[in-house]
Amino acid sequence: MGTTRAGRLVVVGIMMTVLVFAMLIQAKPLPQMSVDQMVDEATIHENNEVHVRGTVKPNTVSDEGNTFTLSGEDSDVHIDASGISLPDGLIEGTTVAVEGKLKATENGWTIKATQVQTGCPSKYETTNE
């Protein structure tokens, strides 16, 4: 039973489409939360992936630039970003989003970061128009 080249291409195309669709269904994005929300529910999120938004606390970025503290209104979380490349916009006082695994340590909560994103500061500022 011989198949034509066009027939094989159609079958491969259908299989690839089904595979991509299945991957999209399984890849659920993590809901982003504030540092305070995450710390309030830390025991629920412990040892799980989290997506946290906060401000880089002044005087906490290490000399190597791979660790820092992310702060919210009332709470802080230590970020260990060793092993990943950090964006150029990571400076003290900026708002960043961090994805990674939340762990309890002797000094509080730490996120072992897998991704750090900075954004345009004006995006987070409120305007009185």
N, CA, C and O atoms as a GROMACS GRO file, in nm:
protein
  516
    1MET      N    1   0.085  -0.116   0.000
    1MET     CA    2   0.000   0.000   0.000
    1MET      C    3   0.090   0.123   0.000
    1MET      O    4   0.140   0.163   0.105
    2GLY      N    5   0.110   0.180  -0.113
    2GLY     CA    6   0.198   0.295  -0.127
    2GLY      C    7   0.124   0.425  -0.102
    2GLY      O    8   0.009   0.441  -0.142
    3THR      N    9   0.192   0.516  -0.034
    3THR     CA   10   0.133   0.648  -0.011
    3THR      C   11   0.214   0.751  -0.087
    3THR      O   12   0.334   0.735  -0.109
    4THR      N   13   0.147   0.854  -0.124
    4THR     CA   14   0.215   0.959  -0.197
    4THR      C   15   0.287   1.052  -0.100
    4THR      O   16   0.259   1.053   0.020
    5ARG      N   17   0.377   1.127  -0.154
    5ARG     CA   18   0.450   1.222  -0.070
    5ARG      C   19   0.353   1.323  -0.008
    5ARG      O   20   0.366   1.357   0.110
    6ALA      N   21   0.259   1.370  -0.085
    6ALA     CA   22   0.161   1.466  -0.035
    6ALA      C   23   0.078   1.405   0.079
    6ALA      O   24   0.046   1.474   0.176
    7GLY      N   25   0.046   1.279   0.067
    7GLY     CA   26  -0.030   1.211   0.172
    7GLY      C   27   0.048   1.202   0.302
    7GLY      O   28  -0.006   1.224   0.410
    8ARG      N   29   0.176   1.170   0.290
    8ARG     CA   30   0.261   1.163   0.409
    8ARG      C   31   0.275   1.301   0.474
    8ARG      O   32   0.273   1.312   0.596
    9LEU      N   33   0.291   1.404   0.394
    9LEU     CA   34   0.302   1.540   0.447
    9LEU      C   35   0.174   1.582   0.520
    9LEU      O   36   0.181   1.648   0.624
   10VAL      N   37   0.060   1.545   0.468
   10VAL     CA   38  -0.067   1.576   0.534
   10VAL      C   39  -0.074   1.506   0.670
   10VAL      O   40  -0.114   1.566   0.769
   11VAL      N   41  -0.037   1.379   0.674
   11VAL     CA   42  -0.040   1.303   0.799
   11VAL      C   43   0.055   1.365   0.901
   11VAL      O   44   0.018   1.383   1.017
   12VAL      N   45   0.177   1.399   0.859
   12VAL     CA   46   0.274   1.461   0.950
   12VAL      C   47   0.222   1.597   0.997
   12VAL      O   48   0.235   1.631   1.115
   13GLY      N   49   0.164   1.674   0.908
   13GLY     CA   50   0.108   1.805   0.944
   13GLY      C   51  -0.003   1.793   1.046
   13GLY      O   52  -0.009   1.871   1.141
   14ILE      N   53  -0.091   1.696   1.029
   14ILE     CA   54  -0.200   1.674   1.125
   14ILE      C   55  -0.144   1.632   1.260
   14ILE      O   56  -0.190   1.679   1.364
   15MET      N   57  -0.045   1.543   1.259
   15MET     CA   58   0.014   1.497   1.385
   15MET      C   59   0.083   1.614   1.458
   15MET      O   60   0.072   1.625   1.580
   16MET      N   61   0.152   1.698   1.386
   16MET     CA   62   0.219   1.814   1.448
   16MET      C   63   0.116   1.910   1.506
   16MET      O   64   0.136   1.964   1.615
   17THR      N   65   0.009   1.933   1.434
   17THR     CA   66  -0.096   2.024   1.482
   17THR      C   67  -0.159   1.970   1.610
   17THR      O   68  -0.181   2.046   1.705
   18VAL      N   69  -0.187   1.842   1.615
   18VAL     CA   70  -0.244   1.780   1.735
   18VAL      C   71  -0.146   1.791   1.851
   18VAL      O   72  -0.187   1.820   1.963
   19LEU      N   73  -0.017   1.768   1.826
   19LEU     CA   74   0.085   1.777   1.931
   19LEU      C   75   0.096   1.919   1.987
   19LEU      O   76   0.100   1.937   2.109
   20VAL      N   77   0.100   2.018   1.900
   20VAL     CA   78   0.108   2.157   1.946
   20VAL      C   79  -0.017   2.194   2.025
   20VAL      O   80  -0.007   2.257   2.130
   21PHE      N   81  -0.133   2.155   1.978
   21PHE     CA   82  -0.258   2.183   2.048
   21PHE      C   83  -0.258   2.118   2.187
   21PHE      O   84  -0.300   2.180   2.284
   22ALA      N   85  -0.211   1.995   2.196
   22ALA     CA   86  -0.206   1.925   2.325
   22ALA      C   87  -0.110   1.996   2.420
   22ALA      O   88  -0.138   2.006   2.540
   23MET      N   89   0.002   2.045   2.370
   23MET     CA   90   0.098   2.117   2.454
   23MET      C   91   0.038   2.248   2.506
   23MET      O   92   0.059   2.284   2.621
   24LEU      N   93  -0.036   2.316   2.422
   24LEU     CA   94  -0.098   2.442   2.465
   24LEU      C   95  -0.204   2.420   2.571
   24LEU      O   96  -0.221   2.502   2.661
   25ILE      N   97  -0.275   2.311   2.562
   25ILE     CA   98  -0.377   2.280   2.662
   25ILE      C   99  -0.312   2.249   2.796
   25ILE      O  100  -0.363   2.291   2.901
   26GLN      N  101  -0.201   2.178   2.795
   26GLN     CA  102  -0.134   2.138   2.918
   26GLN      C  103  -0.058   2.252   2.984
   26GLN      O  104  -0.044   2.252   3.106
   27ALA      N  105  -0.008   2.348   2.908
   27ALA     CA  106   0.074   2.457   2.962
   27ALA      C  107  -0.015   2.566   3.019
   27ALA      O  108  -0.052   2.661   2.950
   28LYS      N  109  -0.050   2.552   3.145
   28LYS     CA  110  -0.132   2.651   3.212
   28LYS      C  111  -0.041   2.758   3.271
   28LYS      O  112   0.050   2.726   3.347
   29PRO      N  113  -0.064   2.884   3.237
   29PRO     CA  114   0.022   2.987   3.294
   29PRO      C  115  -0.003   3.003   3.444
   29PRO      O  116  -0.115   2.987   3.492
   30LEU      N  117   0.105   3.034   3.515
   30LEU     CA  118   0.092   3.056   3.659
   30LEU      C  119   0.025   3.190   3.683
   30LEU      O  120   0.060   3.289   3.619
   31PRO      N  121  -0.071   3.196   3.773
   31PRO     CA  122  -0.132   3.326   3.805
   31PRO      C  123  -0.030   3.412   3.880
   31PRO      O  124   0.037   3.364   3.972
   32GLN      N  125  -0.020   3.537   3.840
   32GLN     CA  126   0.074   3.626   3.907
   32GLN      C  127   0.012   3.681   4.034
   32GLN      O  128  -0.106   3.718   4.035
   33MET      N  129   0.090   3.686   4.142
   33MET     CA  130   0.041   3.739   4.268
   33MET      C  131   0.144   3.834   4.326
   33MET      O  132   0.260   3.834   4.285
   34SER      N  133   0.101   3.914   4.420
   34SER     CA  134   0.193   4.005   4.486
   34SER      C  135   0.274   3.930   4.591
   34SER      O  136   0.239   3.818   4.630
   35VAL      N  137   0.382   3.992   4.637
   35VAL     CA  138   0.463   3.931   4.743
   35VAL      C  139   0.377   3.906   4.866
   35VAL      O  140   0.385   3.799   4.927
   36ASP      N  141   0.295   4.004   4.903
   36ASP     CA  142   0.211   3.989   5.022
   36ASP      C  143   0.112   3.874   5.008
   36ASP      O  144   0.093   3.798   5.103
   37GLN      N  145   0.049   3.860   4.892
   37GLN     CA  146  -0.044   3.749   4.870
   37GLN      C  147   0.028   3.615   4.882
   37GLN      O  148  -0.022   3.522   4.946
   38MET      N  149   0.146   3.607   4.821
   38MET     CA  150   0.221   3.482   4.825
   38MET      C  151   0.263   3.447   4.966
   38MET      O  152   0.250   3.331   5.007
   39VAL      N  153   0.313   3.544   5.043
   39VAL     CA  154   0.357   3.516   5.179
   39VAL      C  155   0.238   3.477   5.267
   39VAL      O  156   0.250   3.389   5.352
   40ASP      N  157   0.123   3.541   5.247
   40ASP     CA  158   0.003   3.507   5.324
   40ASP      C  159  -0.039   3.362   5.300
   40ASP      O  160  -0.095   3.298   5.390
   41GLU      N  161  -0.013   3.309   5.181
   41GLU     CA  162  -0.052   3.173   5.145
   41GLU      C  163   0.070   3.085   5.122
   41GLU      O  164   0.063   2.987   5.048
   42ALA      N  165   0.182   3.119   5.184
   42ALA     CA  166   0.310   3.052   5.155
   42ALA      C  167   0.306   2.902   5.178
   42ALA      O  168   0.365   2.827   5.100
   43THR      N  169   0.239   2.857   5.283
   43THR     CA  170   0.238   2.713   5.309
   43THR      C  171   0.165   2.636   5.199
   43THR      O  172   0.196   2.520   5.173
   44ILE      N  173   0.071   2.701   5.134
   44ILE     CA  174   0.000   2.638   5.021
   44ILE      C  175   0.093   2.626   4.901
   44ILE      O  176   0.089   2.527   4.828
   45HIS      N  177   0.177   2.728   4.881
   45HIS     CA  178   0.264   2.734   4.762
   45HIS      C  179   0.402   2.673   4.784
   45HIS      O  180   0.480   2.663   4.689
   46GLU      N  181   0.434   2.633   4.908
   46GLU     CA  182   0.568   2.582   4.936
   46GLU      C  183   0.601   2.463   4.847
   46GLU      O  184   0.518   2.373   4.828
   47ASN      N  185   0.722   2.463   4.793
   47ASN     CA  186   0.775   2.360   4.703
   47ASN      C  187   0.702   2.355   4.569
   47ASN      O  188   0.711   2.255   4.497
   48ASN      N  189   0.631   2.461   4.535
   48ASN     CA  190   0.562   2.471   4.406
   48ASN      C  191   0.614   2.591   4.330
   48ASN      O  192   0.678   2.680   4.385
   49GLU      N  193   0.584   2.592   4.201
   49GLU     CA  194   0.619   2.706   4.117
   49GLU      C  195   0.523   2.822   4.149
   49GLU      O  196   0.403   2.803   4.164
   50VAL      N  197   0.581   2.943   4.158
   50VAL     CA  198   0.503   3.063   4.184
   50VAL      C  199   0.544   3.171   4.084
   50VAL      O  200   0.653   3.165   4.026
   51HIS      N  201   0.456   3.268   4.065
   51HIS     CA  202   0.481   3.384   3.978
   51HIS      C  203   0.447   3.506   4.062
   51HIS      O  204   0.329   3.536   4.084
   52VAL      N  205   0.550   3.577   4.109
   52VAL     CA  206   0.534   3.683   4.208
   52VAL      C  207   0.581   3.817   4.152
   52VAL      O  208   0.680   3.824   4.081
   53ARG      N  209   0.507   3.921   4.187
   53ARG     CA  210   0.539   4.058   4.146
   53ARG      C  211   0.571   4.139   4.270
   53ARG      O  212   0.499   4.131   4.370
   54GLY      N  213   0.678   4.218   4.265
   54GLY     CA  214   0.714   4.304   4.377
   54GLY      C  215   0.822   4.402   4.337
   54GLY      O  216   0.858   4.413   4.220
   55THR      N  217   0.874   4.474   4.435
   55THR     CA  218   0.976   4.575   4.413
   55THR      C  219   1.110   4.526   4.466
   55THR      O  220   1.117   4.469   4.575
   56VAL      N  221   1.216   4.548   4.388
   56VAL     CA  222   1.349   4.511   4.433
   56VAL      C  223   1.386   4.602   4.550
   56VAL      O  224   1.397   4.724   4.534
   57LYS      N  225   1.406   4.543   4.665
   57LYS     CA  226   1.434   4.617   4.787
   57LYS      C  227   1.573   4.681   4.780
   57LYS      O  228   1.669   4.614   4.742
   58PRO      N  229   1.584   4.809   4.817
   58PRO     CA  230   1.714   4.876   4.814
   58PRO      C  231   1.817   4.805   4.902
   58PRO      O  232   1.785   4.751   5.007
   59ASN      N  233   1.941   4.808   4.856
   59ASN     CA  234   2.056   4.752   4.926
   59ASN      C  235   2.049   4.602   4.947
   59ASN      O  236   2.108   4.550   5.042
   60THR      N  237   1.977   4.530   4.860
   60THR     CA  238   1.969   4.385   4.875
   60THR      C  239   2.024   4.309   4.754
   60THR      O  240   2.039   4.187   4.760
   61VAL      N  241   2.055   4.379   4.645
   61VAL     CA  242   2.110   4.311   4.528
   61VAL      C  243   2.256   4.277   4.558
   61VAL      O  244   2.335   4.364   4.592
   62SER      N  245   2.290   4.149   4.545
   62SER     CA  246   2.426   4.105   4.576
   62SER      C  247   2.525   4.165   4.476
   62SER      O  248   2.486   4.211   4.369
   63ASP      N  249   2.652   4.164   4.512
   63ASP     CA  250   2.756   4.216   4.424
   63ASP      C  251   2.758   4.142   4.291
   63ASP      O  252   2.783   4.203   4.186
   64GLU      N  253   2.730   4.014   4.294
   64GLU     CA  254   2.724   3.935   4.170
   64GLU      C  255   2.594   3.961   4.095
   64GLU      O  256   2.583   3.929   3.976
   65GLY      N  257   2.495   4.018   4.163
   65GLY     CA  258   2.367   4.048   4.101
   65GLY      C  259   2.274   3.930   4.088
   65GLY      O  260   2.172   3.938   4.020
   66ASN      N  261   2.308   3.817   4.153
   66ASN     CA  262   2.225   3.698   4.135
   66ASN      C  263   2.132   3.669   4.252
   66ASN      O  264   2.055   3.573   4.248
   67THR      N  265   2.137   3.749   4.356
   67THR     CA  266   2.039   3.737   4.464
   67THR      C  267   1.992   3.877   4.502
   67THR      O  268   2.067   3.975   4.492
   68PHE      N  269   1.867   3.885   4.545
   68PHE     CA  270   1.810   4.012   4.589
   68PHE      C  271   1.684   3.983   4.669
   68PHE      O  272   1.640   3.868   4.677
   69THR      N  273   1.627   4.085   4.726
   69THR     CA  274   1.503   4.070   4.801
   69THR      C  275   1.392   4.143   4.727
   69THR      O  276   1.409   4.256   4.683
   70LEU      N  277   1.280   4.076   4.715
   70LEU     CA  278   1.161   4.133   4.652
   70LEU      C  279   1.065   4.171   4.763
   70LEU      O  280   1.034   4.088   4.849
   71SER      N  281   1.017   4.293   4.764
   71SER     CA  282   0.930   4.337   4.872
   71SER      C  283   0.792   4.374   4.823
   71SER      O  284   0.772   4.415   4.708
   72GLY      N  285   0.698   4.358   4.914
   72GLY     CA  286   0.561   4.401   4.892
   72GLY      C  287   0.531   4.514   4.990
   72GLY      O  288   0.622   4.582   5.036
   73GLU      N  289   0.405   4.533   5.021
   73GLU     CA  290   0.367   4.635   5.118
   73GLU      C  291   0.412   4.596   5.259
   73GLU      O  292   0.465   4.679   5.333
   74ASP      N  293   0.390   4.468   5.296
   74ASP     CA  294   0.418   4.423   5.432
   74ASP      C  295   0.520   4.311   5.442
   74ASP      O  296   0.572   4.285   5.551
   75SER      N  297   0.551   4.244   5.332
   75SER     CA  298   0.633   4.124   5.337
   75SER      C  299   0.747   4.130   5.237
   75SER      O  300   0.743   4.207   5.141
   76ASP      N  301   0.848   4.045   5.261
   76ASP     CA  302   0.963   4.031   5.171
   76ASP      C  303   0.984   3.884   5.139
   76ASP      O  304   0.942   3.797   5.215
   77VAL      N  305   1.048   3.859   5.026
   77VAL     CA  306   1.088   3.723   4.990
   77VAL      C  307   1.226   3.733   4.924
   77VAL      O  308   1.250   3.821   4.841
   78HIS      N  309   1.315   3.644   4.962
   78HIS     CA  310   1.450   3.640   4.907
   78HIS      C  311   1.444   3.571   4.771
   78HIS      O  312   1.374   3.471   4.755
   79ILE      N  313   1.517   3.624   4.673
   79ILE     CA  314   1.521   3.565   4.538
   79ILE      C  315   1.662   3.516   4.511
   79ILE      O  316   1.759   3.591   4.522
   80ASP      N  317   1.673   3.388   4.475
   80ASP     CA  318   1.799   3.329   4.434
   80ASP      C  319   1.792   3.309   4.284
   80ASP      O  320   1.728   3.216   4.235
   81ALA      N  321   1.860   3.397   4.210
   81ALA     CA  322   1.856   3.392   4.064
   81ALA      C  323   1.987   3.339   4.007
   81ALA      O  324   2.018   3.363   3.890
   82SER      N  325   2.063   3.268   4.089
   82SER     CA  326   2.189   3.211   4.038
   82SER      C  327   2.156   3.106   3.933
   82SER      O  328   2.062   3.028   3.949
   83GLY      N  329   2.233   3.105   3.829
   83GLY     CA  330   2.211   3.006   3.723
   83GLY      C  331   2.124   3.054   3.609
   83GLY      O  332   2.107   2.983   3.510
   84ILE      N  333   2.067   3.175   3.620
   84ILE     CA  334   1.988   3.228   3.509
   84ILE      C  335   2.043   3.366   3.473
   84ILE      O  336   2.110   3.430   3.555
   85SER      N  337   2.016   3.410   3.352
   85SER     CA  338   2.059   3.544   3.314
   85SER      C  339   1.949   3.643   3.355
   85SER      O  340   1.830   3.615   3.340
   86LEU      N  341   1.993   3.756   3.405
   86LEU     CA  342   1.898   3.857   3.454
   86LEU      C  343   1.887   3.972   3.354
   86LEU      O  344   1.984   4.003   3.284
   87PRO      N  345   1.770   4.035   3.346
   87PRO     CA  346   1.753   4.147   3.254
   87PRO      C  347   1.832   4.269   3.301
   87PRO      O  348   1.860   4.285   3.420
   88ASP      N  349   1.869   4.355   3.207
   88ASP     CA  350   1.946   4.475   3.238
   88ASP      C  351   1.870   4.571   3.329
   88ASP      O  352   1.932   4.645   3.405
   89GLY      N  353   1.738   4.570   3.322
   89GLY     CA  354   1.657   4.664   3.400
   89GLY      C  355   1.641   4.627   3.546
   89GLY      O  356   1.563   4.690   3.616
   90LEU      N  357   1.713   4.525   3.593
   90LEU     CA  358   1.701   4.484   3.733
   90LEU      C  359   1.786   4.576   3.820
   90LEU      O  360   1.906   4.555   3.836
   91ILE      N  361   1.722   4.677   3.876
   91ILE     CA  362   1.790   4.769   3.966
   91ILE      C  363   1.701   4.790   4.087
   91ILE      O  364   1.580   4.767   4.082
   92GLU      N  365   1.761   4.835   4.194
   92GLU     CA  366   1.688   4.856   4.318
   92GLU      C  367   1.573   4.955   4.297
   92GLU      O  368   1.588   5.057   4.230
   93GLY      N  369   1.460   4.922   4.355
   93GLY     CA  370   1.343   5.009   4.346
   93GLY      C  371   1.252   4.984   4.228
   93GLY      O  372   1.145   5.044   4.219
   94THR      N  373   1.291   4.896   4.135
   94THR     CA  374   1.205   4.868   4.020
   94THR      C  375   1.111   4.753   4.050
   94THR      O  376   1.137   4.669   4.136
   95THR      N  377   1.001   4.751   3.978
   95THR     CA  378   0.904   4.643   3.990
   95THR      C  379   0.943   4.531   3.895
   95THR      O  380   0.968   4.555   3.777
   96VAL      N  381   0.947   4.410   3.948
   96VAL     CA  382   0.983   4.294   3.867
   96VAL      C  383   0.887   4.180   3.895
   96VAL      O  384   0.819   4.178   3.998
   97ALA      N  385   0.882   4.086   3.802
   97ALA     CA  386   0.805   3.964   3.820
   97ALA      C  387   0.904   3.848   3.819
   97ALA      O  388   0.993   3.842   3.734
   98VAL      N  389   0.887   3.756   3.912
   98VAL     CA  390   0.978   3.642   3.927
   98VAL      C  391   0.898   3.514   3.922
   98VAL      O  392   0.794   3.501   3.988
   99GLU      N  393   0.946   3.418   3.844
   99GLU     CA  394   0.889   3.284   3.844
   99GLU      C  395   0.994   3.190   3.901
   99GLU      O  396   1.113   3.202   3.872
  100GLY      N  397   0.948   3.095   3.983
  100GLY     CA  398   1.040   2.999   4.039
  100GLY      C  399   0.974   2.916   4.148
  100GLY      O  400   0.854   2.928   4.172
  101LYS      N  401   1.054   2.833   4.213
  101LYS     CA  402   1.003   2.743   4.318
  101LYS      C  403   1.022   2.806   4.454
  101LYS      O  404   1.131   2.853   4.489
  102LEU      N  405   0.914   2.807   4.533
  102LEU     CA  406   0.915   2.865   4.667
  102LEU      C  407   0.963   2.762   4.769
  102LEU      O  408   0.913   2.650   4.774
  103LYS      N  409   1.060   2.804   4.850
  103LYS     CA  410   1.116   2.716   4.954
  103LYS      C  411   1.120   2.791   5.087
  103LYS      O  412   1.142   2.912   5.090
  104ALA      N  413   1.099   2.719   5.196
  104ALA     CA  414   1.116   2.775   5.330
  104ALA      C  415   1.263   2.760   5.369
  104ALA      O  416   1.323   2.655   5.347
  105THR      N  417   1.321   2.866   5.427
  105THR     CA  418   1.459   2.862   5.474
  105THR      C  419   1.462   2.914   5.618
  105THR      O  420   1.360   2.957   5.672
  106GLU      N  421   1.580   2.910   5.678
  106GLU     CA  422   1.595   2.960   5.815
  106GLU      C  423   1.562   3.109   5.823
  106GLU      O  424   1.515   3.157   5.926
  107ASN      N  425   1.586   3.181   5.715
  107ASN     CA  426   1.567   3.326   5.713
  107ASN      C  427   1.433   3.369   5.654
  107ASN      O  428   1.414   3.487   5.626
  108GLY      N  429   1.341   3.277   5.633
  108GLY     CA  430   1.212   3.311   5.574
  108GLY      C  431   1.190   3.234   5.445
  108GLY      O  432   1.232   3.120   5.431
  109TRP      N  433   1.125   3.299   5.351
  109TRP     CA  434   1.091   3.235   5.224
  109TRP      C  435   1.190   3.275   5.116
  109TRP      O  436   1.233   3.390   5.109
  110THR      N  437   1.225   3.179   5.031
  110THR     CA  438   1.316   3.201   4.918
  110THR      C  439   1.254   3.142   4.793
  110THR      O  440   1.197   3.033   4.795
  111ILE      N  441   1.267   3.216   4.684
  111ILE     CA  442   1.226   3.165   4.553
  111ILE      C  443   1.352   3.137   4.473
  111ILE      O  444   1.433   3.226   4.451
  112LYS      N  445   1.367   3.013   4.429
  112LYS     CA  446   1.476   2.976   4.337
  112LYS      C  447   1.425   3.010   4.198
  112LYS      O  448   1.348   2.934   4.139
  113ALA      N  449   1.468   3.124   4.146
  113ALA     CA  450   1.412   3.180   4.022
  113ALA      C  451   1.449   3.101   3.898
  113ALA      O  452   1.562   3.055   3.883
  114THR      N  453   1.351   3.086   3.811
  114THR     CA  454   1.374   3.030   3.678
  114THR      C  455   1.360   3.138   3.572
  114THR      O  456   1.405   3.122   3.459
  115GLN      N  457   1.295   3.250   3.611
  115GLN     CA  458   1.278   3.363   3.518
  115GLN      C  459   1.255   3.490   3.598
  115GLN      O  460   1.181   3.491   3.697
  116VAL      N  461   1.319   3.599   3.555
  116VAL     CA  462   1.299   3.731   3.614
  116VAL      C  463   1.268   3.826   3.500
  116VAL      O  464   1.341   3.833   3.402
  117GLN      N  465   1.158   3.900   3.514
  117GLN     CA  466   1.115   3.995   3.411
  117GLN      C  467   1.103   4.134   3.471
  117GLN      O  468   1.048   4.152   3.579
  118THR      N  469   1.156   4.231   3.399
  118THR     CA  470   1.135   4.370   3.438
  118THR      C  471   1.034   4.430   3.343
  118THR      O  472   1.011   4.378   3.234
  119GLY      N  473   0.975   4.538   3.384
  119GLY     CA  474   0.878   4.605   3.299
  119GLY      C  475   0.904   4.753   3.300
  119GLY      O  476   0.989   4.803   3.374
  120CYS      N  477   0.831   4.821   3.219
  120CYS     CA  478   0.841   4.966   3.213
  120CYS      C  479   0.784   5.023   3.342
  120CYS      O  480   0.668   4.996   3.374
  121PRO      N  481   0.861   5.102   3.420
  121PRO     CA  482   0.813   5.153   3.547
  121PRO      C  483   0.683   5.233   3.534
  121PRO      O  484   0.600   5.230   3.624
  122SER      N  485   0.665   5.304   3.423
  122SER     CA  486   0.543   5.383   3.407
  122SER      C  487   0.420   5.294   3.398
  122SER      O  488   0.308   5.339   3.427
  123LYS      N  489   0.439   5.170   3.360
  123LYS     CA  490   0.328   5.076   3.352
  123LYS      C  491   0.265   5.052   3.489
  123LYS      O  492   0.146   5.022   3.500
  124TYR      N  493   0.346   5.065   3.595
  124TYR     CA  494   0.300   5.033   3.729
  124TYR      C  495   0.262   5.158   3.809
  124TYR      O  496   0.208   5.146   3.919
  125GLU      N  497   0.290   5.277   3.756
  125GLU     CA  498   0.258   5.398   3.828
  125GLU      C  499   0.113   5.437   3.801
  125GLU      O  500   0.062   5.417   3.690
  126THR      N  501   0.047   5.492   3.902
  126THR     CA  502  -0.089   5.539   3.882
  126THR      C  503  -0.084   5.684   3.838
  126THR      O  504   0.005   5.760   3.878
  127THR      N  505  -0.179   5.721   3.756
  127THR     CA  506  -0.187   5.859   3.711
  127THR      C  507  -0.317   5.918   3.757
  127THR      O  508  -0.417   5.848   3.768
  128ASN      N  509  -0.317   6.046   3.784
  128ASN     CA  510  -0.437   6.116   3.827
  128ASN      C  511  -0.489   6.201   3.713
  128ASN      O  512  -0.463   6.322   3.708
  129GLU      N  513  -0.560   6.140   3.624
  129GLU     CA  514  -0.612   6.214   3.508
  129GLU      C  515  -0.758   6.241   3.528
  129GLU      O  516  -0.822   6.302   3.442
   0.00000   0.00000   0.00000
